[in-house]
Amino acid sequence: KTTSGAWCVLHEGFYPMYVFDWDLRIGSLRARLPKECWDRVYSDPYRDVRTQGEAFAIMQAKVERLEVEGYKSVMIDSGTFCLMGIMARVLMLDGGKPATSTPQLQNYMAQQSLFKDIVSRLCSKSLHVIMNCHEDNQKDEASGRVFKAVDLTGKLANAIPGYFNELWHMEVVQATGQEPQYKIRTRSDFTYAARSTYKTLDVL
């Protein structure tokens, strides 16, 4: 997921790119991006170091500086781990509860509100916005069908994809005795949600 998002910097108009590195996986890009592109990607690790919830507060401040600092693209890597950082912030503001405490309904509501706000703020700017998420199993209550969705809290799994023009699913296809094949799904099937505004793209 990280590599697919960062490959945008091969194209003029997409760099420099800033990555909110919540997964702490940005170092893996060096193995896949051409060396001449390394200085097109900037990032900071987002983890609480001194104060619970500080990473998300730092992210909120950074979002407002991205355009001034000259970035053309931004990537949240990943939305799933970013939500964990937001919850730490929410719990800290809720009477200083430790990050290990069990969140209550009002905490989840606050978490979802803050996440939608940060994504909305990013999408309102003159930036290419890319967000990676892990996948999760969900079940359609009416049909009983199980399908793959983005791993986000509650109704965010349905709401957040609506902010984006493209919704792609990254797949690893493995066969015995062969190297794994990395593929991008650009159209939905009965299991995976995906869509694209580019009519020239293949399904896989």
Solvent accessible surface area in square Angstrom, and as a share of the most:
residue,aa,sasa,rsa
1,K,88,0.37
2,T,16,0.09
3,T,28,0.16
4,S,40,0.26
5,G,6,0.06
6,A,0,0.00
7,W,99,0.35
8,C,34,0.20
9,V,0,0.00
10,L,63,0.31
11,H,113,0.51
12,E,152,0.68
13,G,29,0.28
14,F,61,0.25
15,Y,59,0.23
16,P,41,0.26
17,M,0,0.00
18,Y,3,0.01
19,V,0,0.00
20,F,0,0.00
21,D,4,0.02
22,W,4,0.02
23,D,20,0.10
24,L,84,0.42
25,R,156,0.57
26,I,37,0.19
27,G,54,0.52
28,S,61,0.39
29,L,6,0.03
30,R,145,0.53
31,A,95,0.73
32,R,128,0.47
33,L,9,0.04
34,P,42,0.27
35,K,149,0.63
36,E,125,0.56
37,C,4,0.02
38,W,75,0.26
39,D,102,0.53
40,R,57,0.21
41,V,23,0.13
42,Y,106,0.40
43,S,40,0.26
44,D,63,0.33
45,P,96,0.60
46,Y,6,0.02
47,R,95,0.35
48,D,56,0.29
49,V,119,0.68
50,R,192,0.70
51,T,75,0.44
52,Q,45,0.20
53,G,0,0.00
54,E,19,0.09
55,A,1,0.01
56,F,1,0.01
57,A,33,0.25
58,I,83,0.42
59,M,0,0.00
60,Q,60,0.26
61,A,50,0.39
62,K,19,0.08
63,V,0,0.00
64,E,87,0.39
65,R,109,0.40
66,L,0,0.00
67,E,77,0.35
68,V,135,0.78
69,E,77,0.34
70,G,40,0.38
71,Y,30,0.12
72,K,94,0.40
73,S,0,0.00
74,V,0,0.00
75,M,0,0.00
76,I,1,0.01
77,D,1,0.00
78,S,0,0.00
79,G,0,0.00
80,T,14,0.08
81,F,62,0.26
82,C,0,0.00
83,L,8,0.04
84,M,114,0.51
85,G,10,0.09
86,I,0,0.00
87,M,18,0.08
88,A,11,0.09
89,R,58,0.21
90,V,10,0.06
91,L,1,0.01
92,M,49,0.22
93,L,111,0.55
94,D,49,0.25
95,G,79,0.76
96,G,52,0.50
97,K,65,0.27
98,P,79,0.50
99,A,59,0.46
100,T,132,0.77
101,S,34,0.22
102,T,105,0.61
103,P,32,0.20
104,Q,87,0.38
105,L,135,0.67
106,Q,108,0.48
107,N,4,0.02
108,Y,85,0.32
109,M,116,0.52
110,A,38,0.30
111,Q,9,0.04
112,Q,28,0.13
113,S,65,0.42
114,L,47,0.23
115,F,0,0.00
116,K,82,0.35
117,D,56,0.29
118,I,1,0.01
119,V,1,0.00
120,S,49,0.32
121,R,114,0.42
122,L,0,0.00
123,C,49,0.30
124,S,94,0.61
125,K,39,0.17
126,S,101,0.65
127,L,24,0.12
128,H,77,0.34
129,V,25,0.14
130,I,36,0.18
131,M,33,0.15
132,N,11,0.06
133,C,20,0.12
134,H,57,0.26
135,E,85,0.38
136,D,57,0.30
137,N,94,0.48
138,Q,48,0.22
139,K,122,0.52
140,D,49,0.25
141,E,157,0.70
142,A,106,0.82
143,S,81,0.52
144,G,35,0.34
145,R,105,0.38
146,V,87,0.50
147,F,48,0.20
148,K,52,0.22
149,A,16,0.13
150,V,32,0.18
151,D,49,0.25
152,L,15,0.07
153,T,33,0.19
154,G,53,0.51
155,K,166,0.70
156,L,2,0.01
157,A,6,0.05
158,N,117,0.60
159,A,44,0.34
160,I,2,0.01
161,P,17,0.11
162,G,63,0.61
163,Y,82,0.31
164,F,33,0.14
165,N,116,0.60
166,E,48,0.21
167,L,35,0.17
168,W,94,0.33
169,H,29,0.13
170,M,61,0.27
171,E,24,0.11
172,V,83,0.48
173,V,60,0.35
174,Q,138,0.61
175,A,50,0.39
176,T,141,0.82
177,G,85,0.82
178,Q,124,0.55
179,E,146,0.65
180,P,47,0.29
181,Q,98,0.44
182,Y,141,0.54
183,K,66,0.28
184,I,60,0.30
185,R,31,0.11
186,T,7,0.04
187,R,71,0.26
188,S,69,0.45
189,D,64,0.33
190,F,171,0.71
191,T,54,0.31
192,Y,53,0.20
193,A,50,0.39
194,A,7,0.05
195,R,91,0.33
196,S,22,0.14
197,T,87,0.50
198,Y,123,0.47
199,K,184,0.78
200,T,129,0.75
201,L,67,0.33
202,D,107,0.55
203,V,77,0.44
204,L,93,0.46
